[in-house]
Amino acid sequence: MNVFLISVTVVVAYLLGSIPTAVWYGQGFFGIDIRQHGSGNAGATNTFRVLGKRAGTIVMLVDVLKGYTAAIMANLLWYLDVITQKEIMTFEIVFGLVAVIGHLYPIFADFKGGKGVASLLGMVLAIHPEMALLCIGIFLLVVIASQYVSLGSILAALAFPVLLLLQVFGQKESPLLIVFGFVMFLMVVLTHQKNIGRLMRGQENRTILIRLRKKREE
């Protein structure tokens, strides 16, 4: 095992995650710091609210790509014979989580980042695309029904390890992946503590869909 190459990849994964998409997009195209508007979060949801659908979509896709790219770098190390095939998933999880940490605490934006949901989705798409797509469906159903993005994110994150345990695809899933799933859910809960508090008080922000409907009615 080449410790140097693995260490370099960890650094690259962190730097990838540290790309503050929402901050740079807001500053570059609108001349504002997204962290000073809306919820103050440097993520796709706040970008949708403050800068609109196009900006939010671009930020979300780039953030997903950050997690996905970091995770699949494990395959490059396998191709270079740095790790074995059995170790691919382990390093996909490691590199993906490092990218998410970079998103949460980006070196390029004073260590003030987003909540990491899009980047988590990206790494899950790389590791288990079928389950990722199923969780996206759950997220969309919850958001459409409740109009709360935060609730959709939390329940979709919980669904991932639970559905793995239930073997919904008819196969025994990796114990490591299941443990990672619960860790991921815990991360989402911790980064959404304020949202959970607002949900319990009935003060959470509704999705952009509500505002679009109101504008059409007006």
FIKEVEX-825745 format. One record per residue (C-alpha): residue in three letters; residue number from 1; x, y, z. Coordinates in steps of 0.05 Angstrom, whole numbers, plus 5000, padded with zeros to 4 digits. Example, Ala and Ser with C-alpha at 12.3 -4.5 7.8 and 13.67 -1.06 7.14 Angstrom:
<rs>
<r "ALA",1,<5246,4910,5156>>
<r "SER",2,<5273,4979,5143>>
</rs>
This chain:
<rs>
<r "MET",1,<5000,5000,5000>>
<r "ASN",2,<5029,5067,4978>>
<r "VAL",3,<5016,5112,5038>>
<r "PHE",4,<5042,5174,5000>>
<r "LEU",5,<4992,5167,4943>>
<r "ILE",6,<4935,5153,4990>>
<r "SER",7,<4954,5215,5031>>
<r "VAL",8,<4957,5257,4968>>
<r "THR",9,<4888,5232,4948>>
<r "VAL",10,<4860,5250,5016>>
<r "VAL",11,<4886,5321,5008>>
<r "VAL",12,<4857,5325,4938>>
<r "ALA",13,<4790,5300,4963>>
<r "TYR",14,<4790,5354,5017>>
<r "LEU",15,<4808,5408,4968>>
<r "LEU",16,<4753,5384,4920>>
<r "GLY",17,<4703,5387,4976>>
<r "SER",18,<4728,5456,4997>>
<r "ILE",19,<4708,5487,4931>>
<r "PRO",20,<4655,5536,4958>>
<r "THR",21,<4608,5532,4898>>
<r "ALA",22,<4552,5574,4927>>
<r "VAL",23,<4600,5628,4952>>
<r "TRP",24,<4640,5634,4888>>
<r "TYR",25,<4579,5631,4844>>
<r "GLY",26,<4544,5685,4884>>
<r "GLN",27,<4605,5730,4885>>
<r "GLY",28,<4622,5718,4812>>
<r "PHE",29,<4554,5727,4780>>
<r "PHE",30,<4514,5767,4831>>
<r "GLY",31,<4567,5804,4872>>
<r "ILE",32,<4540,5778,4938>>
<r "ASP",33,<4563,5730,4992>>
<r "ILE",34,<4508,5678,4997>>
<r "ARG",35,<4525,5669,5071>>
<r "GLN",36,<4499,5739,5085>>
<r "HIS",37,<4430,5726,5055>>
<r "GLY",38,<4372,5679,5067>>
<r "SER",39,<4388,5625,5118>>
<r "GLY",40,<4462,5644,5115>>
<r "ASN",41,<4481,5574,5091>>
<r "ALA",42,<4530,5565,5034>>
<r "GLY",43,<4492,5509,5001>>
<r "ALA",44,<4446,5494,4943>>
<r "THR",45,<4380,5503,4981>>
<r "ASN",46,<4398,5574,5003>>
<r "THR",47,<4423,5589,4933>>
<r "PHE",48,<4355,5568,4905>>
<r "ARG",49,<4320,5614,4954>>
<r "VAL",50,<4366,5674,4944>>
<r "LEU",51,<4392,5670,4873>>
<r "GLY",52,<4339,5629,4837>>
<r "LYS",53,<4330,5562,4802>>
<r "ARG",54,<4387,5566,4753>>
<r "ALA",55,<4439,5586,4805>>
<r "GLY",56,<4413,5534,4854>>
<r "THR",57,<4414,5479,4803>>
<r "ILE",58,<4485,5494,4782>>
<r "VAL",59,<4509,5497,4854>>
<r "MET",60,<4474,5432,4871>>
<r "LEU",61,<4503,5395,4811>>
<r "VAL",62,<4574,5419,4825>>
<r "ASP",63,<4568,5400,4898>>
<r "VAL",64,<4543,5331,4879>>
<r "LEU",65,<4600,5324,4831>>
<r "LYS",66,<4650,5341,4886>>
<r "GLY",67,<4628,5282,4928>>
<r "TYR",68,<4623,5235,4868>>
<r "THR",69,<4692,5253,4841>>
<r "ALA",70,<4725,5245,4909>>
<r "ALA",71,<4695,5176,4920>>
<r "ILE",72,<4712,5148,4851>>
<r "MET",73,<4785,5167,4861>>
<r "ALA",74,<4789,5101,4899>>
<r "ASN",75,<4781,5066,4832>>
<r "LEU",76,<4841,5104,4805>>
<r "LEU",77,<4883,5079,4863>>
<r "TRP",78,<4859,5008,4849>>
<r "TYR",79,<4878,5017,4775>>
<r "LEU",80,<4947,5039,4797>>
<r "ASP",81,<4953,4977,4843>>
<r "VAL",82,<4957,5021,4905>>
<r "ILE",83,<4897,4986,4937>>
<r "THR",84,<4862,4920,4926>>
<r "GLN",85,<4793,4910,4896>>
<r "LYS",86,<4766,4891,4964>>
<r "GLU",87,<4789,4958,4992>>
<r "ILE",88,<4755,5001,4939>>
<r "MET",89,<4691,5012,4979>>
<r "THR",90,<4730,5029,5042>>
<r "PHE",91,<4769,5083,5006>>
<r "GLU",92,<4708,5108,4969>>
<r "ILE",93,<4677,5121,5036>>
<r "VAL",94,<4740,5152,5064>>
<r "PHE",95,<4752,5199,5005>>
<r "GLY",96,<4679,5217,5000>>
<r "LEU",97,<4674,5234,5074>>
<r "VAL",98,<4737,5276,5069>>
<r "ALA",99,<4705,5315,5012>>
<r "VAL",100,<4642,5325,5054>>
<r "ILE",101,<4685,5351,5111>>
<r "GLY",102,<4717,5398,5060>>
<r "HIS",103,<4648,5423,5041>>
<r "LEU",104,<4629,5434,5114>>
<r "TYR",105,<4695,5468,5130>>
<r "PRO",106,<4724,5495,5064>>
<r "ILE",107,<4794,5523,5067>>
<r "PHE",108,<4777,5569,5009>>
<r "ALA",109,<4719,5602,5047>>
<r "ASP",110,<4743,5614,5118>>
<r "PHE",111,<4720,5544,5138>>
<r "LYS",112,<4647,5565,5133>>
<r "GLY",113,<4612,5519,5085>>
<r "GLY",114,<4545,5485,5072>>
<r "LYS",115,<4511,5425,5104>>
<r "GLY",116,<4541,5373,5058>>
<r "VAL",117,<4478,5339,5034>>
<r "ALA",118,<4492,5347,4960>>
<r "SER",119,<4564,5323,4968>>
<r "LEU",120,<4540,5264,5009>>
<r "LEU",121,<4492,5247,4953>>
<r "GLY",122,<4549,5250,4904>>
<r "MET",123,<4591,5200,4942>>
<r "VAL",124,<4531,5154,4952>>
<r "LEU",125,<4518,5156,4877>>
<r "ALA",126,<4589,5132,4867>>
<r "ILE",127,<4585,5077,4919>>
<r "HIS",128,<4513,5051,4911>>
<r "PRO",129,<4477,5086,4854>>
<r "GLU",130,<4414,5044,4858>>
<r "MET",131,<4402,5061,4931>>
<r "ALA",132,<4421,5133,4919>>
<r "LEU",133,<4367,5139,4866>>
<r "LEU",134,<4316,5108,4912>>
<r "CYS",135,<4334,5157,4967>>
<r "ILE",136,<4328,5215,4917>>
<r "GLY",137,<4258,5191,4904>>
<r "ILE",138,<4243,5190,4978>>
<r "PHE",139,<4272,5260,4986>>
<r "LEU",140,<4228,5286,4929>>
<r "LEU",141,<4165,5254,4957>>
<r "VAL",142,<4177,5283,5026>>
<r "VAL",143,<4192,5352,4999>>
<r "ILE",144,<4131,5353,4954>>
<r "ALA",145,<4087,5328,5011>>
<r "SER",146,<4115,5372,5066>>
<r "GLN",147,<4149,5430,5029>>
<r "TYR",148,<4209,5423,5075>>
<r "VAL",149,<4276,5409,5043>>
<r "SER",150,<4309,5397,5111>>
<r "LEU",151,<4258,5343,5128>>
<r "GLY",152,<4268,5310,5061>>
<r "SER",153,<4343,5310,5071>>
<r "ILE",154,<4339,5279,5140>>
<r "LEU",155,<4289,5225,5122>>
<r "ALA",156,<4326,5207,5057>>
<r "ALA",157,<4391,5201,5097>>
<r "LEU",158,<4356,5155,5147>>
<r "ALA",159,<4325,5114,5092>>
<r "PHE",160,<4394,5096,5063>>
<r "PRO",161,<4420,5051,5120>>
<r "VAL",162,<4350,5026,5137>>
<r "LEU",163,<4337,5003,5066>>
<r "LEU",164,<4405,4971,5064>>
<r "LEU",165,<4388,4931,5126>>
<r "LEU",166,<4322,4910,5095>>
<r "GLN",167,<4359,4886,5033>>
<r "VAL",168,<4308,4918,4986>>
<r "PHE",169,<4349,4898,4926>>
<r "GLY",170,<4349,4825,4947>>
<r "GLN",171,<4422,4820,4966>>
<r "LYS",172,<4462,4823,5030>>
<r "GLU",173,<4494,4891,5035>>
<r "SER",174,<4563,4907,5062>>
<r "PRO",175,<4564,4917,5138>>
<r "LEU",176,<4614,4974,5127>>
<r "LEU",177,<4565,5009,5080>>
<r "ILE",178,<4509,5001,5131>>
<r "VAL",179,<4552,5031,5187>>
<r "PHE",180,<4572,5087,5140>>
<r "GLY",181,<4498,5099,5126>>
<r "PHE",182,<4482,5110,5199>>
<r "VAL",183,<4543,5155,5206>>
<r "MET",184,<4518,5195,5146>>
<r "PHE",185,<4450,5201,5178>>
<r "LEU",186,<4482,5226,5242>>
<r "MET",187,<4521,5278,5203>>
<r "VAL",188,<4458,5303,5169>>
<r "VAL",189,<4422,5308,5236>>
<r "LEU",190,<4480,5346,5267>>
<r "THR",191,<4485,5395,5209>>
<r "HIS",192,<4409,5406,5211>>
<r "GLN",193,<4401,5418,5286>>
<r "LYS",194,<4375,5488,5275>>
<r "ASN",195,<4327,5463,5221>>
<r "ILE",196,<4301,5409,5268>>
<r "GLY",197,<4289,5461,5321>>
<r "ARG",198,<4251,5505,5272>>
<r "LEU",199,<4211,5445,5247>>
<r "MET",200,<4190,5428,5318>>
<r "ARG",201,<4168,5501,5329>>
<r "GLY",202,<4134,5505,5261>>
<r "GLN",203,<4181,5560,5239>>
<r "GLU",204,<4221,5524,5185>>
<r "ASN",205,<4227,5557,5116>>
<r "ARG",206,<4184,5527,5062>>
<r "THR",207,<4214,5507,4995>>
<r "ILE",208,<4222,5551,4935>>
<r "LEU",209,<4160,5516,4905>>
<r "ILE",210,<4115,5554,4953>>
<r "ARG",211,<4144,5621,4933>>
<r "LEU",212,<4138,5605,4859>>
<r "ARG",213,<4065,5587,4867>>
<r "LYS",214,<4051,5652,4905>>
<r "LYS",215,<4085,5692,4850>>
<r "ARG",216,<4043,5658,4797>>
<r "GLU",217,<3979,5671,4836>>
<r "GLU",218,<3998,5744,4843>>
</rs>
